[in-house]
Amino acid sequence: MGGEPPEEILIDNITPGEPGEEVAWLDSGLTARTEYTYEVWAVDGAGNEGIPAEVKATTTAGQDPVPPTPPRNLSVFLSGFSVTLTWEPASDNIGVAGYKVYRWVKEDGPSAAVVTVIEDPDAISFSEPDVLDASTTYVYAVVAYDAAGNESILEGEDPEGIPAAVVEITTRALMITTFQWSAPRVECGLLDPGNPLDDERPAVSVTVVGDASRSAKATVVFAGVYVNLLDEDPDNDGIYEVDLVEDTSNEGVGLGIYRGSIPIPRGTTRLVSITYQLSDNRGHSVEAKARGVPEEFAGIVEVEVSSDYPDADALKDAEIKLWSESLGTGIKVTVNGTGTYFLSGLPPATDYELTLKSKKNEVLAEWPDISVGSGLTSRVVVDAAIPATFDIYVVKKDGQPAGGVTVTVTRENGGLLAQGMTSGQTGLASLRYSDNTLLTTGTAIVVSLVLPSYFAIEYTGIAGKRIVLGPGTNSITIELPTRGRASLYGKAKSAQTQTPLTEATITAYQVIEGRETLIEWTRTGSSGDYSLNLYEGPVRLVITHSTLGISEEIRLDNPLEPGENRSATSASRYRKPSLSS
């Protein structure tokens, strides 16, 4: 019967009636909801049994009116917002089928109870982890039920004087045990506002540890001109809320660790405050405020380097240095060409000075009194003055070095820059600089050359050659200008007899580099003719004849022109010769 092994029980002997007459039999006192098997067989007078006829029947719930007794000795263990109930088993006239656990908030009453059914007649405990709200009084009641649906009493005492299994507990307030926040920082320790051009913003990360299975959020307050860029509500100026997500176990059980983050808006100058909040379903909450705030953000300087010579070598691996004398700190950034460079991680100050130097330590640009504010970006545009240096080579007309030439370099306005003498091996002027000021591209210099005497006859000096410097080192080669050649020829005659003077000595003098210099001499021929290779310009001739006792000076009326020149006739006193063509 039921789930038990079959047991043969002789219930009754029935006296048969007349053949064909219906025989009835009633079995009572059966267990509700139980299957029974009945066998009926005939027995004759000799005791012989016929083949049995079998029939099965299952009883219904019946009309069992007797409820189970309440569970005895109900006790409760409260840990945080988790509860465990234990009890001693209930009893029933037929049998306990299971238990029901009722939970309700005391002020709401049993009508609002949450019911948990335990379909185990042997159950003696029940647990609920982290389901209770804070600062709330709860009532737990455990009732037993039987197969007929009867339940033990929920309140008071049953007819036998057994009290209902009811217990009352009050939960504590919510608790936040630890909390912390973090954000990226720069080397000086201030908060990092991030690159203003980056779409991906740095964030403030928050962590709260407290009661599990609650709702948690953090409220972060920023200050700054543009702090609303992340918030659609214009009235929510700088206040950002983020719902924190609870860590869970592999089984999905809350661990009481809540995390979240919020991006730092562009233009943020200060992190004002962080407030953590933990709350439950009934509106109870607890708050905690972050320590170590408010905090300032580092500043940024955006430097735009411009130049008319963006590919100049001076801008390759150059360096921007930003320095605050009052703070005694600064930053350096390597520059490669023109463009925009960000110098970040700067503590606020108003006396930053910017210096742009080449790899050779040449100052390309300077900018004083730059103000750096917390979290703000200051913009500076500098025009890099590209350095220009020069090497001066002096060569002769055949390209060979011209040594011993004095080279003088002045500024266009007349200020002396450098002076020196050329090398006979290379023609390079070894210059001594009197002004160490950096020359820049586009600067005009004036070069003058003074020749030594051994060059001065054939070449002329240069009074002032203007040269505009290009970027980098300018290699300047100056070819000495040659003097214009002029030939002078004619005849020397006696002024008295007009006869040719033979064997007369004619010496030619010309002024070279401010000094009169003997250029050439010759003797007249048998017809008094002569020929001299001179230079263009004025000429002084001296005619001497020792036999005739002549020694006279003749200055030509007109300077010699380049090419061939004939001498002009010059009158003279007695015995003074004359020159004629």
Secondary structure, DSSP 8 states (H G I E B T S, - for coil): -TTS-------------STT--------S--TT-EEEEEE--B-TT--B---EEEEEE---TT--------EEEEEEEETTEEEEEEE----SS-EEEEEEEEEETTT-GGG-EEEEE--TT--EEEE-S---TT-EEEEEEEEEETT--B--SSSB-TTS-B-EEEEEE-----EEEEEEE--B-TTSSB----TT-SS--EEEEEEEESSS-EEEEEEEEEETTGGGG-S-TTSTTEEEEEEEEEE-TT--EEEEEEEEEE--TTEEEEEEEEEEEE-TTS-EEEEE-SS-SEEB-EEEEEEEE-S-TT-GGGEEEEEEEEETTTTEEEEEEEESSEEEEEEEE--EEEEEEEEE-TT--EEEEEEEEEE-TT-EEEEEEE---BEEEEEEEE-TTS-B-TT-EEEEEETTS-EEEEEEE-TTT-BEEEEES-----BTT-EEEEEEE--HHHHTTB--EEEEEEE--SEEEEEEEE--B--EEEEEEEEEETTT--B--S-EEEEEEEETTEEEEEEEEE--TTSEEEEEEESB--EEEEEETTTTEEEEEE-SS-B-SEEEE------STT-EEEE-
